[in-house]
């Protein structure tokens, strides 16, 4: 069994010894072999356990035999002692007993020796088994560790290959879909091309026919043509000028943010080069990084002109200028500065890549950091290529300001569209670079040699990348939102497809200023006034509204005074009613007491009834006497809350005080309720006032917008009137020129007719002379 196990270990060692030279399929085969070897190892372990159990049973049996031998030895010693004692009784034992005893002794001696030999063999086998088991377990653990390592390698390779396969499959599917889409688009383009060619041929034939017909008509009928370019009118919209000015201001703010972000990015990159991978304060950096740092130190000379040229471009766009590509001369300087910055990026590109390679060559650079540096290299290349594309498109847009026939309108729209797509590509590339730089900074935090200076510089660099991403995103969004305005047709003479040149723009603006000055002079000469009828109606309305307001104010004051007087009367009568109620209760109580006394007197004796009656009469008389003087001394008290009649009786003072207290408490409660109602009304009125204020603000805004619309409408009316007058004047000039031309043509026709007549007469005379001859 041990030999088989050794062979198994040797086979495993041989298998895993050349594992590095096996391919992926060999690794899979080795996994199957490893599983089979594990099964065999389990079986061998089971057989080993069975043998151990047998060994344990044999050792137990040996122990029993040893105990049995000890018992036999004890019995032998006892029997020998008894034999010695019996010799005195019987001097000579029998020969047969001695032989039997000697046989037993020899047998016992052999058993003892065999038992010792078996003990020694068992101990040696046990020690050898334990030693081999320990060696095999150690070897098994090593093999299991190697197997786990190889399994981890296999799992990693399998996951990597599966990921690669999935990515390739997705790329294949995407490319297939893209290929199908491109094929479909190509078919559609071919069909559209054929249709366009057919339509072009039809248009050419139709145009040729129309040209021939028009030429014949012009030659025969039209002596004067007013469709030449110098007589055409140009259309100018002030809203377009204002929008152009606004958009240039927004673009200037975005360019300023972009310039600030680029300056910070290059400056912090220069600081990082001086810190990592070598700190310039401790040891000198490499010559490559020194050159790279020198170039980065010059970044302001390339970045600042972008902002300055964009500011000059914004200042050149005013409300009194016609802004089209043919008239924006400052765009050429911006394109030149952008081209110089693009050349600067191309110059520092190889140094950036080499600097990242130096970071990868440091001993503490991990595989993850190397991968991130490689991704950053690809991101930097992509950003540089996108800047080159932007430089090309901006240069194309600046060409019409240098040469008038540099680019047609359709090409300009295509360039603007491609420029918008390129700006989005720049935003995506810088966003991807910022993400990879964030991941790289997170990995660098785990390095043991990281310093606080490097952490601070990296955080600043990440902040500049974030601002750069934000500014490029704003620029891309701004350009996409206003792409329709950029690609719209510019100012051109009416009835002509030729764009407006700077001379035409200058003359048109001069005419515009003259017309504005003329309109302003007319408005100053004749100020606006209100018609007489409208003024009279406004006065009547104002007078009636004032009188009605005064009358309503007087009515309100009278109503308030009446309400206060009624409240006082109400308080007075309430007090009177409460006093009467108290008096009634007291009289009822007194009558009840007298009735009880009378009933008691009547129930006592018949002789006591007259006495009780006389007593009751006396009490009524006393009450009337008390009431009469009390009635005479009744006083009337007036206060702010009303009037109160008081009767100074001794029994009513406490009840009157209690009654007044309850009255004032009720009055306080009523006032509290009225105060709460007033507060709620005030809150309601306040909310209504706020709503009315909002409505007023909205109305003011709507009034302003309506006034702006009215102004625009008036401007349109004046513009149309100017155009009408100009057109009328041009047509009058044309008619006068046509009449002059007709007169001249009539004179030439009369001259030609006279010449023809003279020639005919001459020819007739010559013919007669020839006949006479």
Secondary structure, DSSP 4 states (H G I P E B T S, - for coil): -HHHHHHHHHHHHHHHHTGGG--HHHHHHHHHHHHHHHHHHHHHHHHHHHHHHHHHHHHHHHHHHHHHHHHHHHHHHHHHHHHHHHHHHSSS--HHHHHHHHHHHHHHHHHHHHHHHHHHHHHHHHHHHHHHHHHHHHHHHHHHHHHHHHHHHHHHHHHHHHHHHHHHHHHHHHHHHHHHHHHHHHHHHHHHHHHHHHHHHHHHHHHHHHHHHHHHHHHHT-S----SGGGPPB---HHHHHHHHHHHHHHHHHHHHHHHHHHHHHHHHHHHHHHSSS-TTTSPPPHHHHHHHHHHHTTHHHHHHHHHHHHHHHHH--TTS--STTT--HHHHHHHHHHHHHHHHHHHHHHHHHHHHHHHHSTT--HHHHHHHHHHHHHHHHHHHHHHHHHHHHHHHHHTTT-TTS--HHHHHHHHHHHHHHHHHHHHHHHHHHHHHHHHHHHHTT-TT--HHHHHHHHHHHHHHHHHHHHHHHHHHHHHHTHHHHHS---BBTT--SBPPHHHHHHHHHHHHHHHHHHHHHHHHS-----HHHHHHHHHHHHHHHHHHHHHHHHHHHHHHHHHHHHHHHHHHHHHHHHHHHHHHHHHHHHHHHHHHHHHHHHH-TTHHHHHHHHHHHHHHHHHHHHHHHHHT-EEEEETTEEEEE---STTHHHHHHHHHHHHHHHHHHHHHHHHHHHHHHHHHHHHHHHHHHHHHHHHHHHHHHHHHHHHHHHHHHHHHHHHHHHHHHHHHHHHHHHHHHHHHHHHHHHHHHHHHHHHHHHHHHHHHHHH-
